Amino acid sequence: MKDIINNQALASYPLFFDDVRKLLTFGDRSKTGAYIPLRPGCELLGDGRVRFNYRPAEGTKSVVVKGIGGSMSGTYELQPDEDGYWSVTVDDIRDGFHYHKYFVDGVEAPNALTPYGYGCFQPINFFEMPGGADPEFYLLKDVPHGTVRMDLYKSALTGRWRNCFIYTPPGYETELDRRYPVLYLQHGGGENEVGWVWQGKINYIADNLLAEGKMQPMIIVMNNGYAFKDDGTSNEAMGSIDEVIVGDCIPFIDRKYRTIADRHSRAMAGLSMGAMQSNVTVMKNPDVFASVGIFSGGFNYKGDGYDLTDVFADTEKYRERFDLLFVSAGEDEQPMCDTLRDTLGELNAKGFPNVFYSCPGFHEWDVWRYAAREFLKLLFR
């Protein structure tokens, strides 16, 4: 467990890859000074214990850390410690990924000692409590690594430049005659296109699966999920990301990268809001996608702009339409998890093959990592 706790993937985030949080102190000005390491904001002590550390300004009267629900829902009061720290050690937080918030004298104040992500529509602290059945599949390992690129393209739909992140597998830069299938992978509500890299660790998940021979080499494209037309005609909740991906992003990716540009080599998946966006996009564009992954979101074959009732009534049409229909949820996401399990089970029983996957957990990143891993194992086979 010590090797897992010290793995760099757990503390890597947009501001740091390797931790450089230190104090620089000067004694004799003729010397360069000395770097003094700072405590991690969330210090993993092993055996399910974590110590929260905060360095507030002098005169502070209270420091509190709170979970935001799910697997970390408690409130913990920190107490003054040595060297200007306030701290508390707890042992009742479940394994997994935890967004959480700090409050100093009642005012929300993010912790500079703790990793940041973008979630809940704000920069927000998170930490990892390793554990569960397989705590290592998303860690940084000594295997061949793919490359994560940041790329820009102009959207004809919105008139704005858009940013996306692209994972290319190991060997992409050297095997120049090889072409690859593409997965378009979406984040959830309140997050953005960096989420699947920094919170989701999708590049490490893919690297490790490829090293184990458990997935097909593929390109993974991660878009910002917010796209709205100036005339106000976009869906209020999900925008027009389906049109942007199909009309703007896919043509850009197919021009710039060595893709296999056909529906059987193209998939879309996402979590929560991104799951609903993936569902809508794939259902509306049968000539573009043959596979879909829906993680903790709405599965429907009839909705605004699409109606696949005839496809889901005819097993031959269904098998022609879908190479893979994959739906997942955390066991603690109720009643959604059981409802989806029943719905997908009924479809399987009627001859409409699909995969339903669940694992312990709430509406949180550890659940979506497991879902992504299982989906990648099955995709483009």
C-alpha positions as CSV (number, residue, x, y, z in Angstrom):
1,M,0.0,0.0,0.0
2,K,2.9,2.4,0.6
3,D,3.9,2.2,-3.0
4,I,0.4,3.1,-4.0
5,I,0.1,6.0,-1.6
6,N,3.4,7.4,-3.0
7,N,2.5,6.9,-6.7
8,Q,2.8,10.2,-8.6
9,A,-0.5,9.8,-10.3
10,L,-2.4,10.5,-7.0
11,A,-0.9,14.0,-6.6
12,S,-0.6,15.0,-10.3
13,Y,-3.0,17.7,-11.4
14,P,-3.1,20.8,-13.6
15,L,-0.8,22.9,-11.3
16,F,1.7,20.1,-10.5
17,F,3.0,16.9,-12.0
18,D,5.7,16.4,-9.4
19,D,5.2,18.0,-6.0
20,V,7.2,21.2,-5.6
21,R,5.3,22.7,-2.6
22,K,8.1,24.1,-0.4
23,L,9.0,27.1,1.7
24,L,12.2,28.9,0.7
25,T,13.9,30.4,3.8
26,F,16.9,32.6,4.0
27,G,19.3,32.8,6.9
28,D,22.8,33.9,5.8
29,R,22.0,36.1,2.7
30,S,25.4,35.0,1.2
31,K,23.9,31.5,0.8
32,T,21.1,30.5,-1.6
33,G,18.6,29.5,1.1
34,A,17.0,26.2,2.1
35,Y,13.9,24.5,0.8
36,I,11.6,23.2,3.5
37,P,8.9,20.7,2.3
38,L,5.4,21.6,3.2
39,R,2.9,19.0,4.5
40,P,0.5,17.6,1.9
41,G,-3.0,19.0,2.5
42,C,-4.3,15.4,2.6
43,E,-1.7,13.2,4.1
44,L,-2.3,9.5,3.6
45,L,-1.2,7.6,6.7
46,G,-2.2,4.1,5.6
47,D,-4.8,1.8,7.1
48,G,-7.6,4.1,5.8
49,R,-6.4,7.1,7.8
50,V,-5.9,10.6,6.4
51,R,-4.6,13.7,8.0
52,F,-5.9,17.0,6.7
53,N,-3.4,19.9,7.0
54,Y,-4.0,23.6,6.4
55,R,-1.8,26.7,6.9
56,P,-4.2,29.7,7.6
57,A,-3.3,33.2,8.3
58,E,-2.4,34.2,11.9
59,G,-5.5,35.0,14.0
60,T,-7.6,32.3,12.4
61,K,-10.3,31.0,14.8
62,S,-11.6,27.9,12.9
63,V,-10.7,25.6,10.0
64,V,-13.2,23.0,8.8
65,V,-13.1,20.5,6.0
66,K,-16.3,19.1,4.5
67,G,-17.0,16.4,1.9
68,I,-19.6,17.2,-0.8
69,G,-21.6,14.0,-0.4
70,G,-21.3,10.4,-1.6
71,S,-18.3,8.6,-0.2
72,M,-17.1,11.6,1.8
73,S,-20.0,13.4,3.5
74,G,-18.6,14.3,6.9
75,T,-17.5,17.5,8.4
76,Y,-14.2,17.7,10.3
77,E,-12.8,20.4,12.5
78,L,-9.1,21.0,12.3
79,Q,-7.1,22.1,15.4
80,P,-3.9,24.2,15.7
81,D,-0.8,22.1,15.3
82,E,2.9,22.9,15.1
83,D,4.7,25.2,12.6
84,G,1.5,27.1,11.7
85,Y,-0.5,24.1,10.6
86,W,-4.0,23.2,11.6
87,S,-4.7,19.5,11.3
88,V,-7.1,16.6,12.0
89,T,-6.7,12.9,11.5
90,V,-9.8,10.8,10.4
91,D,-10.4,7.2,9.6
92,D,-14.1,7.1,8.4
93,I,-13.7,8.1,4.7
94,R,-14.4,5.4,2.1
95,D,-11.9,4.4,-0.6
96,G,-12.0,6.4,-3.8
97,F,-11.8,9.9,-5.3
98,H,-13.0,12.8,-3.1
99,Y,-13.9,16.4,-4.0
100,H,-14.0,18.3,-0.7
101,K,-14.0,21.9,0.6
102,Y,-12.3,23.9,3.3
103,F,-13.7,26.8,5.3
104,V,-11.6,29.3,7.3
105,D,-13.7,31.2,9.9
106,G,-16.8,30.2,8.0
107,V,-15.5,31.4,4.6
108,E,-14.8,28.9,1.8
109,A,-11.0,29.0,1.2
110,P,-9.4,26.3,-1.1
111,N,-6.3,24.6,0.3
112,A,-3.1,25.4,-1.6
113,L,-1.5,22.2,-0.1
114,T,-4.1,19.9,-1.7
115,P,-4.5,19.0,-5.4
116,Y,-6.9,21.0,-7.5
117,G,-9.3,20.0,-10.2
118,Y,-12.1,21.7,-12.0
119,G,-15.4,20.4,-10.8
120,C,-18.7,21.7,-9.5
121,F,-18.1,24.7,-11.9
122,Q,-15.1,25.9,-9.8
123,P,-11.5,25.0,-8.9
124,I,-12.0,22.5,-6.1
125,N,-9.7,20.4,-4.0
126,F,-9.6,16.6,-4.3
127,F,-7.7,13.7,-2.9
128,E,-7.5,10.0,-3.4
129,M,-8.0,7.3,-0.8
130,P,-6.6,4.2,-2.6
131,G,-8.3,0.9,-2.0
132,G,-11.0,-1.4,-3.3
133,A,-10.7,-4.5,-5.4
134,D,-8.0,-3.1,-7.7
135,P,-6.4,0.2,-6.5
136,E,-3.6,0.2,-9.1
137,F,-5.2,0.1,-12.6
138,Y,-5.2,4.0,-13.0
139,L,-1.7,4.6,-11.5
140,L,1.5,5.6,-13.3
141,K,3.5,2.5,-14.0
142,D,6.7,1.6,-15.8
143,V,5.1,0.7,-19.1
144,P,5.1,2.4,-22.6
145,H,3.2,5.7,-22.4
146,G,1.0,7.4,-24.9
147,T,1.0,11.1,-25.5
148,V,-1.7,13.7,-24.4
149,R,-1.9,16.6,-26.8
150,M,-3.8,19.8,-26.6
151,D,-5.3,20.9,-29.9
152,L,-7.5,23.8,-31.2
153,Y,-10.1,23.8,-33.9
154,K,-12.7,26.4,-35.1
155,S,-16.4,25.6,-34.7
156,A,-18.6,26.6,-37.6
157,L,-21.6,26.2,-35.3
158,T,-20.6,28.6,-32.5
159,G,-18.0,30.7,-34.3
160,R,-15.5,30.1,-31.5
161,W,-12.2,28.3,-31.2
162,R,-12.5,25.2,-29.2
163,N,-9.9,23.2,-27.1
164,C,-9.7,19.5,-27.0
165,F,-7.2,17.0,-25.5
166,I,-6.1,14.0,-27.6
167,Y,-4.5,10.8,-26.3
168,T,-2.5,8.9,-28.9
169,P,-1.3,5.4,-27.9
170,P,2.4,4.3,-27.6
171,G,3.9,3.9,-31.0
172,Y,1.7,6.5,-32.7
173,E,4.8,8.7,-33.5
174,T,6.9,5.7,-34.8
175,E,4.4,3.4,-36.6
176,L,3.6,5.9,-39.2
177,D,1.7,3.5,-41.5
178,R,-0.8,2.5,-38.8
179,R,-4.3,4.1,-38.5
180,Y,-6.4,4.0,-35.4
181,P,-10.1,3.9,-34.3
182,V,-11.3,6.9,-32.2
183,L,-13.2,7.3,-29.0
184,Y,-14.8,10.7,-28.2
185,L,-14.9,10.8,-24.4
186,Q,-17.0,13.4,-22.5
187,H,-16.8,14.8,-19.0
188,G,-19.7,15.5,-16.7
189,G,-21.7,18.6,-15.7
190,G,-19.6,21.2,-13.8
191,E,-16.3,19.9,-15.2
192,N,-14.5,20.4,-18.5
193,E,-12.2,18.8,-21.0
194,V,-9.3,18.4,-18.6
195,G,-11.3,16.1,-16.3
196,W,-10.6,12.8,-17.9
197,V,-6.9,13.5,-17.8
198,W,-6.4,14.9,-14.4
199,Q,-9.2,13.4,-12.4
200,G,-10.0,10.4,-14.6
201,K,-6.4,9.3,-15.3
202,I,-7.6,8.0,-18.6
203,N,-4.1,8.1,-20.2
204,Y,-2.7,5.9,-17.4
205,I,-5.7,3.5,-17.6
206,A,-5.2,3.2,-21.4
207,D,-1.4,2.8,-21.0
208,N,-1.8,0.0,-18.5
209,L,-4.5,-1.9,-20.5
210,L,-2.4,-1.7,-23.6
211,A,0.7,-3.0,-21.8
212,E,-1.4,-5.9,-20.6
213,G,-2.8,-6.6,-24.1
214,K,-6.4,-5.9,-22.8
215,M,-7.5,-3.2,-25.2
216,Q,-7.2,-2.1,-28.8
217,P,-4.8,0.8,-29.5
218,M,-7.0,3.8,-30.1
219,I,-7.0,7.6,-30.2
220,I,-9.1,9.2,-27.4
221,V,-10.5,12.8,-27.9
222,M,-11.8,14.8,-25.0
223,N,-13.9,17.9,-25.7
224,N,-15.4,20.6,-23.6
225,G,-19.1,19.7,-23.3
226,Y,-20.5,23.2,-23.4
227,A,-21.5,24.5,-26.9
228,F,-24.4,26.9,-27.4
229,K,-25.6,28.6,-30.5
230,D,-25.9,32.4,-30.4
231,D,-29.6,32.3,-31.5
232,G,-30.6,30.5,-28.3
233,T,-31.8,27.3,-30.0
234,S,-29.5,24.9,-28.3
235,N,-30.8,22.6,-25.6
236,E,-30.7,24.4,-22.3
237,A,-29.1,21.6,-20.4
238,M,-26.9,19.8,-23.0
239,G,-26.3,22.5,-25.5
240,S,-25.4,21.5,-29.1
241,I,-22.3,19.4,-28.4
242,D,-23.6,16.7,-30.7
243,E,-23.5,19.0,-33.7
244,V,-20.1,20.4,-32.7
245,I,-18.5,17.0,-32.4
246,V,-20.1,15.6,-35.6
247,G,-19.8,18.7,-37.7
248,D,-16.6,20.3,-36.4
249,C,-14.4,18.0,-34.3
250,I,-14.6,14.7,-36.2
251,P,-13.7,16.3,-39.5
252,F,-10.8,18.1,-37.8
253,I,-9.5,14.9,-36.1
254,D,-9.8,12.9,-39.3
255,R,-7.8,15.4,-41.2
256,K,-5.0,15.8,-38.7
257,Y,-4.7,12.4,-37.1
258,R,-4.3,8.9,-38.6
259,T,-7.8,7.7,-37.9
260,I,-9.9,4.9,-39.4
261,A,-12.7,7.1,-40.5
262,D,-15.7,4.9,-40.5
263,R,-18.6,4.3,-38.0
264,H,-17.3,0.9,-36.9
265,S,-14.1,2.6,-35.8
266,R,-15.7,5.5,-34.0
267,A,-17.3,5.5,-30.6
268,M,-18.5,8.1,-28.1
269,A,-18.8,7.8,-24.3
270,G,-19.2,10.0,-21.3
271,L,-20.1,10.3,-17.7
272,S,-23.2,11.9,-16.2
273,M,-24.0,14.9,-18.5
274,G,-21.5,13.5,-20.9
275,A,-23.3,10.2,-20.8
276,M,-26.5,11.9,-21.8
277,Q,-24.7,13.8,-24.6
278,S,-23.1,10.6,-25.8
279,N,-26.5,8.8,-25.8
280,V,-28.1,11.6,-27.9
281,T,-25.2,12.0,-30.3
282,V,-24.9,8.3,-31.1
283,M,-28.6,7.8,-31.4
284,K,-29.0,10.7,-33.8
285,N,-26.0,9.9,-36.0
286,P,-26.1,6.2,-37.1
287,D,-23.8,6.9,-40.0
288,V,-21.1,8.3,-37.7
289,F,-21.0,6.0,-34.6
290,A,-21.5,2.3,-34.0
291,S,-20.6,2.1,-30.3
292,V,-21.6,4.1,-27.2
293,G,-20.6,4.1,-23.5
294,I,-23.1,5.6,-21.0
295,F,-21.6,6.0,-17.5
296,S,-24.0,7.1,-14.8
297,G,-26.3,8.9,-17.1
298,G,-29.6,8.6,-19.1
299,F,-30.0,5.7,-21.5
300,N,-32.9,6.4,-23.9
301,Y,-33.6,5.3,-27.5
302,K,-36.3,7.9,-28.0
303,G,-35.9,11.6,-27.3
304,D,-35.6,15.1,-28.7
305,G,-34.5,14.7,-32.4
306,Y,-34.3,10.9,-32.4
307,D,-36.6,7.9,-32.2
308,L,-35.1,4.4,-32.4
309,T,-38.2,2.5,-31.5
310,D,-38.1,0.5,-34.7
311,V,-34.4,-0.4,-34.1
312,F,-35.1,-1.6,-30.5
313,A,-38.0,-3.7,-31.8
314,D,-36.0,-5.6,-34.5
315,T,-32.9,-7.5,-33.4
316,E,-31.5,-7.6,-36.9
317,K,-31.7,-3.8,-37.2
318,Y,-30.3,-3.4,-33.8
319,R,-27.3,-5.6,-34.5
320,E,-26.6,-3.6,-37.7
321,R,-26.8,-0.4,-35.8
322,F,-24.7,-1.1,-32.7
323,D,-21.3,-2.8,-32.3
324,L,-21.4,-2.1,-28.6
325,L,-24.0,-0.6,-26.2
326,F,-22.4,-0.3,-22.8
327,V,-24.2,1.2,-19.8
328,S,-22.8,1.5,-16.2
329,A,-23.5,3.0,-12.8
330,G,-22.2,2.9,-9.2
331,E,-24.1,0.5,-6.9
332,D,-24.8,3.5,-4.6
333,E,-26.3,5.5,-7.4
334,Q,-29.9,4.5,-6.6
335,P,-32.5,4.0,-8.0
336,M,-30.6,4.7,-11.3
337,C,-28.3,1.7,-11.0
338,D,-31.1,-0.9,-10.4
339,T,-33.3,0.7,-13.0
340,L,-30.6,0.6,-15.7
341,R,-29.7,-3.0,-14.7
342,D,-33.3,-4.1,-15.1
343,T,-33.8,-2.2,-18.4
344,L,-30.6,-3.5,-20.0
345,G,-31.3,-7.0,-18.7
346,E,-34.7,-7.0,-20.3
347,L,-33.2,-6.0,-23.6
348,N,-30.6,-8.7,-23.4
349,A,-33.3,-11.3,-22.7
350,K,-35.2,-10.1,-25.9
351,G,-32.1,-10.6,-28.0
352,F,-30.6,-7.1,-28.0
353,P,-27.1,-7.6,-26.8
354,N,-25.6,-5.0,-24.5
355,V,-23.3,-4.8,-21.5
356,F,-24.4,-3.4,-18.1
357,Y,-21.6,-2.9,-15.6
358,S,-21.7,-1.7,-12.0
359,C,-19.2,-1.4,-9.2
360,P,-19.4,-0.2,-5.6
361,G,-19.5,3.6,-5.3
362,F,-21.4,6.8,-5.8
363,H,-21.6,9.4,-8.6
364,E,-17.9,10.0,-8.4
365,W,-14.7,9.6,-10.4
366,D,-13.6,6.3,-9.0
367,V,-16.8,4.7,-10.4
368,W,-16.2,6.3,-13.8
369,R,-12.7,5.1,-14.0
370,Y,-13.8,1.5,-13.4
371,A,-16.5,2.0,-16.1
372,A,-14.0,3.4,-18.6
373,R,-11.7,0.5,-18.0
374,E,-14.3,-2.1,-18.7
375,F,-15.6,-0.2,-21.7
376,L,-12.1,0.1,-23.2
377,K,-11.6,-3.6,-22.9
378,L,-14.6,-4.3,-25.1
379,L,-14.3,-1.4,-27.6
380,F,-13.4,-2.0,-31.3
381,R,-13.0,-5.7,-30.9
